[in-house]
């Protein structure tokens, strides 16, 4: 990959992230000041940045507490920032969930609760129901992550095994007015799916959640399965009076960020096409589909003419069989893509998570081109074996192609950019 292409892809990622800037997103969506108290709560990988921005923008008194991932905190003056583990919940997350519930207790109809919700909140807010423990919720989280089920399916199940998800946090704040300001990281931008909807009730019934477990063959831990078999697991209904004064606003999303990146590319003279902002599926399979499209453009100039930038978002999944390796869904996508475009010139790609972290390592994603697979082999790494062993991180690390921007302070899901420089050559 040329330095110019790497720089272009990096700058397009930065443009997409800037479009989800917390302060700009909040400024246009501030609620009216209440007669009573203003309490800010929040959860997610970008919750601290949202809280700091809200403090700067709000011209009245406030208190509150938010929880974010370890290492993602930023200083706030009036809002307490807690840190907890992601993607596996821990005791700190348990304490954070209790702190958020405590923050909204005892409020009245003149009070306002502002919920700053973004991706990652599901793991950061463990709150097992009566009869279950943190270990049970950790086991559920592990089973869901390994299942390969779409994020919407995972969240639908989580909501019925929690004291805080599925709108329960908003219900605990009643009769106060609750305004949820949501940075969407889920395909389709359903606010009830972001962070498993702590302040937004779910339309997925308990019966539907049970059916999803069967449909996706998810092996639930025994105690979780027993809990879901009971009617007491049922999440609040959206028609419940507790939500009569609730308001929800999507303030940033993958769609907005992809459109910003496309506009930037167009301004630089590169035609851009957004394939979708809601792509789901197994990461390696989605990589093959994107590679097939890039090959068709490079070889036959269809369905789009080169040069062209292909953009897509959403959230893919990785079904882990056996021991998990290193990496995340974006590096898995890109390794599959790199294998499928091997030997082709004029193709450069970046796949990265907009929160700055892909999986459990410190990279957001990686870069790849038609020579990536051969470079990996020259470095002693077989790309096919690395993909099968879920070690896409190791494959890209071996050739120095990891993308490490650090935590971005926002999260609007995956960002995939594929540049096809020339095509229609009958390759």
GUKEBA-702470 format. One line per field, with one value per residue (C-alpha): residue number from 0; x, y, z. Coordinates in pm, whole numbers, plus 50000, padded with zeros to 5 digits. Layout:
num = c(NUM;...);
east = c(X;...);
north = c(Y;...);
up = c(Z;...);
This chain:
num = c(0;1;2;3;4;5;6;7;8;9;10;11;12;13;14;15;16;17;18;19;20;21;22;23;24;25;26;27;28;29;30;31;32;33;34;35;36;37;38;39;40;41;42;43;44;45;46;47;48;49;50;51;52;53;54;55;56;57;58;59;60;61;62;63;64;65;66;67;68;69;70;71;72;73;74;75;76;77;78;79;80;81;82;83;84;85;86;87;88;89;90;91;92;93;94;95;96;97;98;99;100;101;102;103;104;105;106;107;108;109;110;111;112;113;114;115;116;117;118;119;120;121;122;123;124;125;126;127;128;129;130;131;132;133;134;135;136;137;138;139;140;141;142;143;144;145;146;147;148;149;150;151;152;153;154;155;156;157;158;159;160;161;162;163;164;165;166;167;168;169;170;171;172;173;174;175;176;177;178;179;180;181;182;183;184;185;186;187;188;189;190;191;192;193;194;195;196;197;198;199;200;201;202;203;204;205;206;207;208;209;210;211;212;213;214;215;216;217;218;219;220;221;222;223;224;225;226;227;228;229;230;231;232;233;234;235;236;237;238;239;240;241;242;243;244;245;246;247;248;249;250;251;252;253;254;255;256;257;258;259;260;261;262;263;264;265;266;267;268;269;270;271;272;273;274;275;276;277;278;279;280;281;282;283;284;285;286;287;288;289;290;291;292;293;294;295;296;297;298;299;300;301;302;303;304;305;306;307;308;309;310;311;312;313;314;315;316;317;318;319;320;321;322;323;324;325;326;327;328;329;330;331;332;333;334;335;336;337;338;339;340;341;342;343;344;345;346;347;348;349;350;351;352;353;354;355;356;357;358;359;360;361;362;363;364;365;366;367;368;369;370;371;372;373;374;375;376;377;378;379;380;381;382;383;384;385;386;387;388;389;390;391;392;393;394;395;396;397;398;399;400;401;402;403;404;405;406;407;408;409;410;411;412;413;414;415;416;417;418;419;420;421;422;423;424;425;426);
east = c(50000;50134;50188;49938;49662;49735;49718;49393;49223;49340;49205;48871;48849;48925;48652;48401;48495;48478;48121;48031;48209;48033;48016;47885;47629;47508;47491;47203;47012;47015;46682;46507;46612;46379;46217;46386;46715;46920;47078;47314;47369;47548;47729;47952;48300;48241;48033;48304;48362;47987;47968;48254;48094;47756;47912;48060;47731;47483;47416;47252;47331;47367;47492;47546;47750;47863;48064;48316;48582;48912;49147;48869;48794;48836;48811;48466;48386;48030;47968;48140;48320;48358;48555;48480;48577;48479;48393;48378;48186;48360;48294;48359;48080;47853;47924;47870;47529;47430;47558;47345;47035;47103;47149;46794;46615;46381;46331;46012;45809;45996;46336;46521;46738;46970;47097;47416;47420;47667;47814;47980;47729;47598;47921;47982;47646;47617;47318;47210;46850;46766;46894;47179;47536;47801;47957;47627;47621;47986;47905;47609;47828;48091;47831;47681;48018;48118;47785;47836;47480;47409;47434;47056;47004;47261;47106;46753;46862;47065;46765;46571;46857;46922;46793;46908;46880;46566;46443;46463;46694;46442;46161;46358;46377;45998;45818;46112;46139;46405;46578;46811;47081;47210;47520;47417;47659;47399;47274;46947;46997;46733;46801;46663;46959;47240;47400;47098;46874;46908;46666;46476;46228;46254;45993;46139;45927;46056;45900;46082;46410;46367;46298;46616;46820;46685;46712;47080;47168;47307;47429;47316;47461;47226;47132;47064;46846;46648;46600;46473;46225;46048;45798;45979;46253;46021;46153;45921;45668;45717;45357;45423;45327;45681;45792;45516;45759;46059;46220;46488;46717;46981;47255;47523;47529;47720;47506;47608;47976;47983;47814;48082;48361;48195;48166;48535;48637;48422;48581;48919;48798;48731;48376;48236;47962;47811;47717;47526;47555;47393;47592;47584;47707;48016;48319;48510;48205;48139;48508;48463;48161;48344;48644;48424;48285;48632;48759;48466;48535;48908;48861;48552;48457;48121;47892;48094;48375;48715;48851;48594;48581;48353;48229;48031;47939;47744;47863;47990;48043;48310;48201;48482;48543;48803;49044;49009;49308;49391;49203;48845;48581;48746;49082;48901;48703;49016;49223;48951;48936;49315;49326;49052;49218;49568;49772;49555;49712;49536;49325;49377;49153;49108;48867;48845;48615;48526;48581;48950;48958;48889;48843;49078;49401;49500;49435;49119;49171;49424;49524;49537;49599;49657;50006;49913;49875;50213;50383;50236;50372;50713;50696;50626;50249;50002;49694;49451;49577;49571;49208;49106;49279;49118;49458;49407;49587;49900;49889;49866;50111;50369;50367;50327;49978;49782;49589;49627;49464;49388;49049;48843;48582;48290;48150;47938;48044;48261;48417;48524;48684;48803;48977;48986;49223;49175;48953;48790;49121;49005;49236);
north = c(50000;50340;50596;50819;50556;50477;50845;50889;50595;50720;51068;50927;50731;51051;51230;50959;50979;51359;51338;51159;51416;51414;51791;51866;51585;51700;52070;52020;51790;51950;51914;52205;52281;52131;52299;52046;51859;51747;51404;51269;50896;50706;50398;50300;50332;50701;50782;50987;51205;51257;51350;51600;51758;51776;51956;52218;52273;52267;52607;52483;52272;51898;51582;51236;50924;50743;50426;50364;50108;50097;50355;50556;50801;51176;51438;51570;51828;51743;51400;51104;50882;50515;50253;49885;49589;49532;49296;49067;49227;49258;49366;49730;49711;49560;49857;50098;49952;49995;50356;50440;50289;50482;50808;50791;50676;50908;51156;51354;51471;51805;51633;51551;51247;51274;50933;50937;50595;50449;50117;49893;49966;49609;49470;49778;49748;49398;49379;49018;48962;48808;48453;48511;48631;48824;48490;48393;48716;48667;48315;48447;48716;48459;48226;48508;48636;48287;48211;48429;48561;48917;49193;49241;48878;48899;49216;49074;48790;49011;49235;48954;48862;49198;49447;49747;49666;49664;49999;49908;50200;50449;50275;50318;50694;50742;50978;51196;51291;51079;51202;50945;51084;50784;50733;50435;50151;49900;49818;49995;50248;50101;50284;49989;49785;50026;49903;49670;49973;50058;50349;50229;49939;49645;49534;49183;48973;48704;48440;48584;48589;48221;48148;48331;48113;47805;47950;48036;47726;47931;47713;47915;47853;47631;47894;48157;47911;47837;48210;48272;47990;48191;48467;48688;48736;48944;49294;49596;49655;49974;50066;50075;50406;50437;50538;50794;51087;50922;51073;50919;51092;50934;51198;51015;50701;50502;50653;51007;50912;50722;51011;51246;51017;50988;51365;51404;51152;51324;51657;51497;51383;51019;50892;50715;50457;50365;49998;49998;50125;49812;49512;49208;48850;48643;48871;48638;48595;48968;49007;48769;48959;49291;49132;48992;49338;49495;49225;49279;49652;49596;49333;49445;49793;49684;49748;50067;50226;50282;50483;50442;50427;50162;50242;50025;50002;49783;49513;49175;48880;48617;48269;48134;47760;47623;47860;48225;48402;48771;49032;49132;49141;49413;49239;48910;49079;49231;48914;48731;49023;49027;48657;48705;49001;48854;48947;49240;49584;49911;49793;49939;49886;49987;49821;49961;50006;50371;50348;50281;49923;49606;49313;49278;49432;49798;49835;49965;49747;49715;49804;49557;49543;49285;49211;49160;48782;48736;48967;48763;48441;48603;48695;48332;48364;48168;48393;48104;47939;48269;48325;47976;48024;48365;48535;48810;49047;48834;48822;49199;49265;49048;49284;49612;49685;49725;50052;50199;50543;50498;50550;50797;50897;50786;50465;50433;50079;49947;50162;49986;50174;49999;50205;50060;50279;50129;49872;49736;49594;49240;49105);
up = c(50000;49912;50190;50013;50025;50389;50476;50281;50456;50795;50729;50615;50942;51132;50936;51025;51393;51393;51260;51583;51804;52144;52194;51845;51872;52213;52133;51893;52128;52473;52656;52824;53180;53441;53742;53965;53962;53662;53702;53437;53399;53126;53010;52721;52581;52503;52811;52986;52680;52648;53017;52991;52684;52857;53153;52921;52742;53032;53190;53508;53814;53772;53937;53798;53738;53422;53362;53087;52998;53187;53038;52873;53156;53116;53394;53486;53754;53854;53703;53866;53614;53698;53506;53459;53242;52881;52715;53022;53314;53652;54012;53923;53667;53929;54158;53868;53790;54154;54147;53842;54000;54319;54123;53981;54294;54482;54197;54140;53839;53822;53791;53470;53402;53103;52992;52783;52621;52372;52264;52520;52792;52806;52952;53167;53347;53490;53723;53770;53881;54216;54234;53987;54042;53855;53760;53594;53394;53296;53177;52975;52819;52721;52570;52363;52239;52129;51962;51655;51692;51569;51828;51826;51924;52202;52342;52324;52552;52788;52852;53014;53249;53412;53671;53465;53092;52877;53008;53375;53457;53314;53501;53824;53756;53727;53771;53658;53292;53117;52801;52644;52414;52224;52012;51801;51736;51618;51268;51204;51487;51718;52048;52243;52118;52213;52538;52566;52621;52992;52946;52639;52677;52443;52193;52198;52431;52662;52437;52136;52328;52413;52046;51945;52181;52004;51654;51694;51893;52180;52467;52766;53112;53310;53570;53300;53106;53421;53482;53128;53170;53442;53374;53627;53366;53148;53065;53100;52823;52615;52694;53068;53231;53368;53017;52955;52993;52830;52521;52302;52051;51828;51825;51626;51412;51153;50877;50967;50993;50664;50486;50623;50498;50156;50128;50217;49952;49691;49780;49705;49365;49454;49389;49695;49739;50075;50053;50382;50737;50880;50755;50983;50947;51005;50966;50736;50510;50492;50400;50109;49980;49993;49821;49544;49476;49475;49235;48998;48987;48936;48666;48474;48589;48725;48904;48966;48773;48929;49090;49364;49741;49892;50242;50480;50847;51083;51318;51207;51437;51492;51595;51810;51795;52031;52201;52103;51955;51928;51734;51671;51405;51195;51168;51099;50821;50674;50686;50495;50250;50206;50120;49859;49681;49691;49385;49273;49237;49308;49603;49952;50253;50615;50857;51209;51506;51553;51929;51866;51995;51795;52028;52325;52190;52152;51779;51613;51307;51026;50671;50382;50007;49737;49866;50233;50219;50051;50301;50586;50439;50398;50767;50860;50910;50700;50665;50630;50946;51132;51029;51137;51473;51527;51527;51272;51510;51492;51112;51070;51352;51173;50874;51064;50934;51256;51288;51639;51675;52047;52215;52010;52266;52052;51908;51594;51513;51230;50960;50641;50352;50034;49767;49416;49215;48867;48700;48390;48268;48213;48480);
